[in-house]
Amino acid sequence: MTASEHAITVDKEALKRKYMAERLKRLRPDGPNQYIRLRDQLSYYLEDPYTPRVEREPKTDHVTFTFIGGGFAGLVTGARVKEAGIDSVRILDKGGDFGGTWYWNRYPGAQCDTASYIYMPLLEETGHMPTEKYAHAPEILEHCQRIGKQFGLYEHALFHTEVKHVEWLEDRQCWRVHTDRGDAFTTQYLGMGTGPLHVPKLPGIPGIETFKGHSFHTSRWDYNYTGGDPAGAPMTNLADKRVGIIGTGATSVQCVPYLARDCQRLYVFQRTPSSVDVRNNHPTDPEWFKEIATPGWQDRWLENFTANQTGNITEVDLVMDGWTDLSRRIRSQINKLPPEDRTPEKMLAAAEDADFAKMEEIRRRVDSIVEDEDTAQKLKAWYRQLCKRPCFHDEYLDAYNEPSTVLVDTDGKGVERITENAVVVDGVEYEVDCIIYASGFETGTPFTDRAGYDVVGRNGVQLSDYWANGMRTKHGVHIHGFPNLFMVQPTQGANLISNIPHNLTEAGKTIGMIMRHAQETGAQEVEVTKEAEDAWLELLKTGAGRRMIGASPDCVPGYYNNEGHPPGPHAWLSIGYPDGAMAYFRYLKQWRERGDFEGLEFR
Ligand code: NDP
């Protein structure tokens, strides 16, 4: 326990009332529908500013394994499938290269929020030493390219290619993939890892389409307009520009310091402040890295982080960051309870106490950094830490001490209107030359809507229909009626959200082993049985359900909780293994190593 934890006492009842008032102020009847879906309107915001599109002939060939999505999921799965001896691996991506989220998000200051040593996949295999505890985006993108090169994944890759439709060909025991490039090729196996947050969205602010100045979404940063580069070089073109940034989530927190440095005037339009805890980034000491990077080191670090982050006891916390700090505090609060008092209610109350103290500390940090009292007051987050994505940054709050930076707080209401040349809040027009939308990504829409294609499995069953009442899988990977198809994502598996890549590397390993087994046994098809899929869902049901605090009805609205609206009858399906992420990874390892892949049929 830290000294500050001892020092902080809060009036819990007053705090709860304040949190509730902040929630109610923000609830809107249109909930998740308040955003503009860029696939339907204003789609030019989706264009790729980074890589020119090159025309090519459509593909009508056959490959053994295709993966949709060239981010971490595609890369780690592609690598394992290649290692399993399958040479003909094709990765498709709508971006112009590998990288997924790191291909698109090149805004200045972009960096990982989870320590690089566990966030960046396949470090041991590639021999790469992250240069910092929290690597910046260009290094992560380069690492994606490194994986692509090392495992020969560029060979058949198709970039700037969007899948439109996928169908199972029963007579040929393979999939046919149709794309926006006119491709219609076949593939024996298909993997899908399109990521949870890959379709940018804009706020549905009245008049947004009438703005005549320049504008872009943070995931399509226009360096031609701003100058500078993703490594943070000065954006010299902004020296005479008035810029408005809308949104104060994790993205905005990272790029605001750079905008504050370079703009003539920066208006930050805030609806809900983020909680911004210390970052404590530092360069990696090569001597230290040499010492820790002994065989098996990354798996040990991954396990240690997952254990610490999910409330398991370990001798040491290797990562020691904001994520494990929160868990440590909760554990220490619970440990104070005498054993006979450790009822679920009392343990939840202890966790709440730890959270109240943590958030109070974060609010006091604002006062200690931001000079203007009114601005400091408005930058304070009044909700439990996991109601919104926690942020960690050492320069964000200082940005508000720049005379050119103005926080325009909308008191939970959001921007009122956009005109030809201004952003309007509470009747006041803020004239701007450029609007940057840090307004996040589509989430909560059906998988097939977000992915942009449907999958037609055995007997003509569409995935959108099969999942009409919620996601159905075994391990979040296998779907009955969709043979030779694998999903790579966290839900219905470990569901570990603080280090998504851990979920992906485990799924990649599993798929690699399944591919090897199929080859060794001469099987042409692999499919989960209906019974095994049903049994998995029954097992998930035995857990506590959506345990994420962000999903709690007391939270301020946001994408963690369907913008404060009821999550719908099938939300319980967006969960993980009942005993938690550590137990899931242990279970999965044993399942793989037993070698019979119980629940799957190989034909
Ligand atoms: P978010 O969805 O988190 O934030 C969108 C922002 O736009 C919010 O502040 C929201 O306010 C605001 N907003 C929406 N509508 C309006 C409106 N009408 N007027 C004013 N403000 C409005 O998007 P981000 O891109 O910041 O982050 C998305 C996710 O990406 C993160 O949660 C995280 O998971 C991931 N990410 C990860 C990073 C990392 O690991 N390093 C870095 C950046 C992002 P309100 O809160 O009130 O809804």
Boltz pocket constraint, residues with backbone or C-beta under 6 A from the ligand:
constraints:
  - pocket:
      binder: B
      contacts: [[A, 110], [A, 111], [A, 112], [A, 113], [A, 114], [A, 197], [A, 203], [A, 204], [A, 205], [A, 246], [A, 247], [A, 248], [A, 249], [A, 250], [A, 251], [A, 252], [A, 254], [A, 269], [A, 270], [A, 271], [A, 272], [A, 389], [A, 410], [A, 412], [A, 413], [A, 414], [A, 415], [A, 438], [A, 439], [A, 440], [A, 441], [A, 557], [A, 558], [A, 559]]
      max_distance: 6.0
